[in-house]
Amino acid sequence: MTDKPEPNKEYALTGKTGDACIVNGSSWKESEVKKKTGSQQQLEQNVKSYANDITEGEPGTACDYIDNVYDIEWITHQDHSYKAARLLVAGGGPNIWVNLQTYTVDGYWASDKFSWSFRDNIGFDEYLQEIHENK
């Protein structure tokens, strides 16, 4: 059997290094785009919503956002000075983290994972650095 595309199927022609796609040398079968489940779609929507809120938010509103954070993981340098933080903003269904080291919102739900980048327009990083320094 030869490797060739099948009718009515969707394939990834291009992608990042390591992605299963034709340009990276993957077979047509390996490059087939799998349909997303409802939970995957919901995870993506939730992650993008948090990322958009931060990107489109008003400068200086990070303190308002902190009230709804479940947990903060501090990322520090060897001398314990602030480097970045990860904020758990949703848990119980999908777990969603705002990662200020990578500037991504990372969502996890069962075996699904989805990340989306954001621009820190609300001043999260500066606000968290201030909190860390005043501990």
BELVEN-V424680 format. One line per field, one symbol per residue. phi: phi as a letter, one per 20 degrees, with the letter a starting at -180 (. if undefined). burial: b if it has 24 or more other ideal C-beta (glycine too) atoms within 12 Angstrom, else e. A space follows every 10 residues. Layout:
phi=???
burial=???
This chain:
phi=.eebfdfmcd ceecafgnff bfgenfffff efeefeffff ffgfffffff fffffeffgn egffffgdef bcdedcfgem ffdabcdedb bndfecdede edlcdddcbl eebbcbebdf eengffffff fffef
burial=eeeeeeeeee beeeeeeeee eeeeeeeeee beeeeeeeee eebbebbbbb bebbeebeee ebeebeeebe ebeeeeeeee ebebbbbbbb eeebbbbbbb eeebbbbbbe ebebebebeb ebbbbebbbe eeeee
